[in-house]
């Protein structure tokens, strides 16, 4: 029974089990292990019955059953649990063996683990895995990064089990150390943005247009046939018309207070750390935070008054088209901001990211999969060093085509008292990004006035000056810094 498994997988929650069965379907022998060993026996006797999957009751037993170089993948809770398993595995493995973390780990942890294991002669891979239970079982999007020496040994497994888009695997090597988990983090942040944008479209349909659930489902179904074709639009169509056992719409019974697991927040924090204006994802995170204040909002609704008229008085069909275009334009902004963050992180960490390949990895299997991602891939194929998606002709034309509708929706929502934080911040970013002049000259003057932080002149960039604005403040400036 020794040295027969191609790969081991630690962690038999639903994602781990489904990934094992996916690997088995593609001809790979998998050794299953779980800290609670009874779960191994249950899995082999039920879900994995009749497969080539084998089990192990200890890490020593698991390692002994692996072909060399040994490949061990973990799907366990991010954080200390990952480090604990690594500490236990290191003494059992040999030089050139591979440890793969497929959980939602922070990219800084993956950077640290990659460096520490390299010093011990072991290869570390931190891989994003997206697609949920169904994706894990039938084809996820996989975003591996870490020690590049590991890729040839895991490539056939990862690309075989991944989703396919136009026959191409939604998996490729992302980059060094923490690149895989950074890309997955940005993916999840964009997911937050996409979901909030759709929620705002729903809010407008429900509150401004008074559409029924059946009508809203039909709208989303129609939108899914065009440029908004995506997994999230598709499932929203189904959610809208889903009825509970008593015949009422289930959506109306669900508490309007959203939770989060942290990856959207990590994206927003990273955006602040790198100085990149990823405003839409930030607003999507804050929208969840605001929704969680359900009891306070209930009190506030009795005290704080908004517009008397909350119903759109114009043509419903025309306004629905405005909403569709606003959703599409805002979606473009979200992805443009996400790729701005990827580019800056790559510059800081020396990652050689292939942005077109990343768009392909997200094209199938994952939660944000959509037709739209094919256009992103094409944009980076046209110009690999494209600084911003908005400077690509396809996306520039699309946003310009949609902007009148976009402005109509944001203005109408404000007049009706319906919050549209992501629609609004996307439009503000667009207007800011396309502006040759912004009022930051006043901001710099203010900073210099109260803190002697200096400023640059238009005709002499790179040279920092301080002015004694009051006549009694002195001429000594503070240290120059960017903020």
N, C-alpha and C positions, 0 to 999 in steps of 0.2 A: 504493500500500500504506500510505499515511500515514493516521493518525487514524481507524482502523477498529475498534480494540479497546475494549471497555467497561471492562476492568480488566486489570492485569498481575499475574502472580503469580511471585514470586521464590522458588526452592527446590523442586526436583523430586524430593525424597524421596517416599515412598509417600503421606504425608498431602497434600503439595502436588499431586501428580499426580491423586489422587482428588478433591480439591476443584476442580481445573480441569475435570475431566470432569463433575462435578456441575454446575458453572456452565454448561458447554456444553449439558448436557441441558436446562437451563432457558432456553436461547435467548440466552445472553450470549457475546460474542466475547472470548476470553481470550488474552492474549499471555504465553507461557511463557518464563521466563528462568532460567538456572542459572549459577552461577559457572564450573562446568565445562561449557563450551558443547556438548561432544559429547553430553551428557545431553539437551540440548534436541532435537538431531537424532534421537537414539534414541527419545525420547518421541513425537515427531511421526511417526516411521516405524512405531511399534508401538502403544502404548496409545491414542494420540490419532489414529491413522490413520482417515481418513474423517470427522473432526469439523471444526468451524469454528475449532479452536484454531490460533493462529499462533505462530511462534517469533521470538526475537531473540537475536543473538549478542553484543550489548553493551547496556549500560544506556542509552546514547544512542539506539540502534536501538529499544529497547523503549519509551522515553519518546516517541519520534517517532510510534509507532504507536497512541498512546492518545488517545481522545476527551477533551475538556476538560469539567469539571475532571478532571484525570488522577487515576486511582485505582490505587495501587500497593500490593499486599499481599505481605508477607513471611512465609514459613514456614521460618525458618532457626533455628539453634541460639540459644537465649537468651544474652544477655550481649554480649560485644564484637562478635560477628558482626552483630548488629542495628545497633549504633552505626556500624560500618564501612559498612554499606550505606546508612544514613541520610546519613552524611557524603558519600558518592558521589552520592546522589540529589539532595540539596539544590541544587547548582549547576545541575541539569538541569530543575528544576521551577519553576513560576510560582506567584504568589500564588493561594491558594484550592485548590491541588492537595492531594491526600490521601495520606498514608502510613499503612498499616495493618500493625500487628505482630500476627500470629496465632499466635505461639509462646508458650511457657510462661514469659514474662518476669516478673520480680519487679515488683510494682505500683509500688514506689518508682522504678524505672527508667522506667516509663510516665509517672509524674508529671513526672519530669525532662524526658523527651523531648517531652511535650505542651507544656510551658512553653517549651522552647528553640525548638521549631518554630513555635510561635505568634509568637514574636518575629521570625521570618523570614517570616511571612505564610503559613505552611503549616499544614495541619490534620492532627493526629495522632490515630489511633485504636489503642488497645490492646485486642484482642479475645480473650477466651477461646474456644477451640474444643475441644469435647469430643465423644467418640463413637468415637475410634480410626479405623482405616482404613475400616471399614464405614460409620461415621457420616459421615466426610468424603465418601465416595462417594455415599451415598444420603440424607443428611440429618443433619447434626450439630446439636448445641446450640451456639448462638453467643451470646457475652456481650460485646457491644461497649461500650466506654467511651472517654472522651477529650475531644476538642473537639466540643461539641454541634453546631457548624456543619457538621460532616462528615456527620451522620446522614442528612439528606435525600438526599444524593448516593449513599449506599451502602445505604440501607434496602431498596430493591426487590431488589437482588442478595442481600443477606444473608437477608432473610425468604423469598425464593423458594427458596434452596438449603437452608434449615434444615429440621430435622425438624418434623413437625406433630403436635399433640396435640389431638384433637377438632376438627381443622380449623384450629387456631390455630398460628401459627409459634412454634417454640421459640427465639425470638430477639426481643429488644427492646432499646432503648437503656437501658443500665444507669445511667450517671452520668458525672461529670466526671473528668478526668485519669486516675488509675490505677484507677478504680472497676471497669472491666471485668476487669482482671487480678486485682484483689483478690477479686472474686466467683468467678472461676475458681479462684483459690488455695483459697478456702474450699470450693468444690465438690470439689476434689481431696483436701482434708483429710477431708471427709465420706466420700469414696470410701475413703480409708484406714480410717476407722472401720467402715464397712459391711463391708469385706472381712475385717477382723480379727474382727468379731462373728460372721460366717459361719464363719470358721476355728475359733472357739471352740466353736460349735455342732457342727461336724464333729468336733472333738477329743473332745467329750463323747459323741457317738454312737459314735465309733470305740473310745475307751478305756474309757468307763464302761459302755456298753451292748453293746459288741462286735458292732455291726451290720456286715453285709457291705456291699461297695460297691454292690451292686444294691439292697439295702434302703435305704441312705442316699440313693441316687439317687431312689428312690420317695418317700422322705420329702420331699426338696426339691421334687420334682415336685408333691406334694400341697400343700406350703406355698405354692407359686407360684400356686395357684388362689384364694388368699384374700388377707388384708390384707398379706401379705409379698410379693405379686406384684411382681417386679422383674427387671431384666436380670441382676443379679449372682446372684440365686437360680436363675434359669433356666440360666445357664452353669454354675453349680456342679452342678446336676443332670446336665448333660452330661459334665462333667469326672469325676464320680464313677464313671460306667459306661464311660468310654473305655478301650479296650484297645489295648495295643501290638501290634506285628506278631507277637510270640510268644504272643499270647493272654492275657498277664498285664495287670493294671491299671497303666496308665502312672503314675498318681498316686503309687503306692508306690515308684516308681523315682526320683522327683524329690527332689533334696536339699532338706531343710527349713531353708534359709537364704535369707531374702528380702532383696532389694535395694530401693532407693528412689531416685527422681530429685530429691527435694528439696521438692516442693510441700507434702507433708504436714508436713515439718519447718518450712517457712515459716509454715504455719498455726499450729503450736504456738508458734513464736517470736513471731508477731504477737499471739497470745492473751496471752502474758506481757507484751509491750510495752503492750498496751491494758488489762491487768489484768482480763481476762475468763476465767473458769474453764472453758476448753474442754478438760476433763480427758480425755474419751474419745479425741479425736483424738491428744492427747499420748501416751496409753497405747498407741494403735495404732502410733505411730511408734516408741516404746520397745520394743514387742513385736518389730518388725522388727529393731531394733538387737540385741536379745537373741538372736533367731534366728540372726543373723550370727556369733555366738560359737560356732559349731558344734563346733570342736575342744575348746574349754573345757568346753562342755556335756557332751561325750562323756566327758571326764575326771571332771567333777563327778558324772555319773550313777553312777560306780563308787565314789564316796566319800560323797556326801550321800544319806541315806536318807529316804524319805517314808513315808506310810501303808502298812501291809501289805496292807490291802484296797483295791484300786483298781477294783473292779467294783461298779456300782450293784445293790443287792440287791432293790429294790422292783419295781413294775410298770413294764415298759419303755414300754408305750404311754402310760401316764400321765406318765412322766418326759419323753417326747418332746414331749408337749403343754406341759409346764412349760418346756422349752427353747424351744419356738416362742414362747411368751408372753414369756419373758425376752429373746429376740432382738428381738421387736417393741417392747417397752418400752425397751430399750437404744437401739434405732434412733431412737425418739422423742427420747430425751435427746440423742443425737448431733446431730440436726437443730436441736433447741432451742438447744444451745450454739453451733452454727454461725451461726444467725440472731442470737444475742446478740452475737457478734463482728462480724457485718455491721452491726448497729445502732450499736455503739460506734464503729466506724471511720467510718461515715457522719456521726456526730455530730462527730467530731474533724476530718474533712476537709471537712465541709459538702456531702457528697454527698446528693442527693435520691433515695434508693433506693426502688424499688417492690418490696416483698418478695413480694407475690403474683405479680408478673410474673416475678421471679427463680425462684420455685417452678415457674412454667409453663415457663420456659426449660429447667429441668432435668427436665421431665415427659416429654420424648421426646428421642431422639438421643444422649443422653450416657450415661456409664457408670453413674451413680446413678439413671437413670430408673426410676420405679416408680409404681404406683397411689397410693401413700402421699402423693406430692407434690401430688396434687389436693386432698387434705385440708388441706395447708399453705396452698395458694392460697386455699381457701375460708375458712380461719381469718383470713387477712389481709384478705380481702374483707369479712368480718364486722366486723373491727376493725383498720383500717390502722395504728393506733398501738399495737397489741398488744405489750407489753414482752417477753413470753416465750410461746412456744408452749404451755408447760405450763399457762398461765392461760386457754387456750382450752378451752371445755367439752368438745369432742371429744377432745382430747389428754389433758386431766385425767382424764376418765372412762376412757379407754383404759389409761392407766398405772395407775390405781387398780384396774382390773379385772385387770391382769396382775401386780400386785405380789406376791401370795402365791406364784405360780409362780416369779417372778423371785428372790425370797428363797430359795425351796427350791433353785433351781439354784445360786446363789452359795454357799449353805451346803454343799450336797452336794459341789460341786466342791472346796471347801476341805477337806472331810473325806476326799475321795478323792485329794487331792494333784494335781488337774488345774488348771493355771493358767487363769484366766478374767479377765485384766486389764481388758478393756473392759466385760464384764458387771458386774464388781465396782465399777469406778469410776463407771459409770453409776448404779448403785444408791446409791452413797455420795453422788453429786451430788444425786440426787433427795431423799435423806433430809436432806442439808444445806440444800437450797433450800426445803424445806417446813418447816424448823425456825425457829420464832420466836426461839429462843435457841440460841446456839452458844458454845463455850468460849473465844471470842476475848477475853473480859474478862480471863481469866488471862494470855493472850498479851500483852495491852496492859500488864498489871501487870508482867509479866516484863521487857518492854522498858523500862518506866519505872524498874524496880528497878536494872537493870544499865547503862542508858544514859541515864537521865533524858529519855526520849523523850516523856513526858506521856501522858495518857489523858483520855477524856471520861467524865462521869457520866451515868447514864440520865436523871436529872431536869434535866440542863443540857447538852444536846448542842450542839456547836459551840464550847464553852468548854474549853480544854485545861489540865489541872492536872498538877503534879508533886508527888510525895510523897517525903519523906526517909525511906525504908523502914527504914534501918539506924540512924538517929539520928546518924550521923556522915558522911552522904553529901553534905550541903549542900542548899540549896533552889534552886539555879540549874538550870534545865532546858535541854536541848538544843533546837535548832531543831525545830519541829514539822513532820513530813512524813508522808505516807501510804506504807505499805509492806505 
